[in-house]
Amino acid sequence: MSSRERGKAEEEAKHPSSREGRFSFAPASADLDPVAGAGASPQDPARRRRLPVIAIDGPAGAGKSTVARSVAAALGYTYIDTGAMYRAVALAALEAGIPPGDAEAVSRVAREVDVRLRDGGRPRLLLAGRDVTDRLRSPEVEAVVSTVAAHGEVRRVLVALQRRLAAEGGVVLDGRDTGTHVVPDADCKVFLTASVEERARRRLRQLQREGYRMDLGEVAEEIRRRDAMDSGREVAPLRPAPDALVLDTTGMTVSGVVQLILDRCRQLGARRRDR
């Protein structure tokens, strides 16, 4: 991230808009109270983090969510699926009949939609009080989420929330720009990737478990399309942070990837303590 981009990120975090959406987050045992105004971003020196922040990025089908949940569970941290937030906005826009390319209308959805994230053994997402977790990765949402996520105002709204959620530390975020844009000062950054064929196979298995019928070629083509959109967008494109651990997970087990990430985080923690 350039000094100009970092300065802009810090300024956005210090002065969030009063219209940052109605997203909220709570542990499974807590009431789902909104977090708006909960505090400044991790960049604000007035809020010193007590626990590390871990950012895991990568393209579609790289295994980010599965790995991030496992890392969070191993450390007793909170898991924040930033991609689910964009998917929720995409789903809300679809349900309202709003074209995904209509930046103004979709941005209004992002500011006004009532979305609640509930942490726990399996994180759930509520849209206007309805549990829509299992619909977020449907082919319909998959087809439009990159378009929705490319709108600058949508990203501004959601990034402001994501920074507040990370401000206290003790969180694992996964997405496409968490280490480069959302929390560029994260304590441990990881970028997961895999071959298109491997990612397509993983995604197809997931779709089949959820009752969707697609063939491998269709899924692979959709992944290529999303890769091009995510890496080519103007705002916070998909790319590894310069200081990220880059892991090609092709052929690797989830437990093996998780262990490498835990080892990396502990190594970085030991270096900081030795300074």
N, C-alpha and C positions, 0 to 999 in steps of 0.2 A: 504494500500500500504506500502511495506517495505521501509526502508531507502534506500536500494539499488535501488529499482524500482523508487522511487521518484527522486533520483539523476540522474538516466538514463533519466527520463522524462525531468528534467530540462536541462540536457546537450543537448538533442535532440532539445529542444525549442530554446536554445541559439545559436545553430549552425545548422540551417536547411540546407539540401542539396540544391544545385542550381537546382536539377532536382526533384521538388516537384509536378510536374503535372501542368496542365493548367486549374485547377479549378479556378473559380472566383465567387464573390458574390456581389450583389448590391441591394439597395432598389428599389422598383418598379419605382420610379420617377427618378432614376439615370441611367447614362450610364453604361453599363456592362463592366467596366474596371477591368482587373485582379487585384487581391489583393496580388500577390506574392511580398514578401519583404515589406509588409505593416508594419511589426514591430515584436517585440519579443512576447513571450508567456506571459500568465498571471503570470507565476512564476518570470518573470524578474522584479526586483524592479524599473528599470528605467521607466517602464510603469505602473503607478498606475491607477487602474480602477476607473472610476468615478461612475459607476453604478454596481449593483450586477450581478453575473452570476448564473444562475439556471440550474442545470443538472437533467434531468429526464430519468431514465433508466428502463429497464424491458424487459421481453421476448416478442416474437411475439404475437400480438393480445391483449396485455395488455391495449391498448388504449393510448399509449405514444404520438403519433402524434396529435390526436384529443385534448388531454388534454394540451400538450405543446403549440399548436397553441392558445388555449383559454387563457392559462396563459399569453402568450406573448401579446395577444391582450388586456387583462385586465390591464397589466402594461405598455403598449406602448413600449414593447421591440421587438427586432428582433428575429424571430424564425429560428433556424438552425436545419434542419433535417439531422443528420449525417448518418442515415441509407440510405437516398436517394443517398448519395455519393457512398456508396458501391454498391447500386443497379445500379447506372449509370455505374460503372466500369463493373459490371456483364453483363449488357445489351450490352455495347460496345464490350465485349469479345464474347458474343453470336453472335452478328451481324458480327464479324470478323471471326467466325468459330473457335475460340480458346477454347480448353477444359478448363473448370473452374478449374481443378486440376493442370494445367500447371502453376506453380508458377512464373517462369521466364517470360513467355509470358503475363500472366495477370498483373504482376507487371509493365511490359513495357506499357501496356494499361493505367494503373493508372497514370504513369508518363507523358504520351503523350496525353491522351484523352482531348478534348476540351469540358469542362462542365461548364455551367453557372447557378448559382442559383439566382433566382429573388424573392425578398421578396415582400409582398403585402397582399391583402385580402386573396388570396389563392396562396401560394408560388408555383412557377413553376420551372422546371428544363429543360434546353436546352442542348442537346447533339449534338455537331457539328452544332449548329444553329437550330436544330429541337426540338420542344417541345415534350418531351417524358414522361412527368409527369404521364400520365395515363397508361403508359406501365410498369412503375417501379414495380408495385405490381401484375403483371401478373403471372400466375402459372409457366411460363417458367423461369422468373427471380427469383421467390420465391424458385424454386427448386435448384438453384445454388448459391444464394447470400451468404449463410453461408460458403460454400467452398471458394468462392472468398475472403470473409472477414477474413478467417483464415490465409491467406498468410501474413507473417510478414512484407514484403516489402510494400504490399498494405496498410497495417495499418499504417506503418511509414509515407508514403506519405500523406495519408488522415488525420491522427492525427496532423501532422505539420500544415496543412491548418486549421483544426478545432481550434487549439490553437490560431492561428493568428486572426481568426474571433472572438474569445472570448476575446481577449486581452483588448479591450476597455470597456468591460462590457456592460450591458444593453441587454443581450441576454438570450434566453432560448434554450438550446440544448437538443435534445432527441436522445437516442441510446441505446447501451448495455454496454458501458464502459466509458460514459462521466464523471461520478462522481468518478470512480476508476482510470482512466488512462488519459483521455483527459484533464480534468480540475479538478484534485484532490483537488484543493484549492477553488472549487466553493463555493459561499456564501450559497447556499441552494441546498441540494441534496435530490432527491426523487427516490424511487424504486417502480414501479407499478407492480402488479402481479394480477392474477386471475386464476380460475380453467381452466384446459385444455378445458373442455366442454364450458365454457363461452367464452373463447378466440376463439374457433372454430366457435361458433355461430356468433360472431362479424365479424370474417374474412369471413365467408360464405356470410353474408349480404353484405359486401363490394364487394366481388367478383360478386355477383348477380347484384348489382347496376352497375357494370362496364361491364356487359354482359358475364361473364364467368360462365360456368356450371360445378359445382363440387358438390359432396354430403358431408354431414356433417362428415361422417367417414373418407373420404379422407383428408379433411381439418384438422381434429383432428390428424390424423397420421402424416401429414406434420409438424404440430406444435410440436408434440413430437420429431420428427426427428431434427428439428431446435433447440429445447431446448437442446437436447443432444449435438449437435455440438457446439452451442454457449457457453454452460457452460463447455464443456470439451476441448475447444481449448487451445493451449499452450500460445498464446499471448492474453493478456487482456481478460480473460474469463468473461462470464456473471455472475455477482454477485453484491449484494448491497454493497455500501460503508458502513463502520462501523458507520458513522455518518449520514446515510441517513434515511429519513422518509419512512418506508415501508408501502405501502397501498395495501390491497387486495381489488380490485375494483369489485369483483364478486357481481352482483346485485346493484351496485351503479350507480347513474346518473353521467353524465359528469360534470354537474354544481356542484354536491356535491364534487366530487374529486377535481375540480379546486379550490373550496372555501377552502378545507382543505390545499391545497398547498399554496394558498395565505396567509392563516392564519399562516402557518409554516414560510414562508419567512418573514412576518412582525414580527413575534415573534423573529426570529433570528436577524433581523435588530435592533429591540429594545434592545436586549441583547448587541449587539456590541456598540450601542450608549451609553449604561449605563456603559461601561467599563472605 
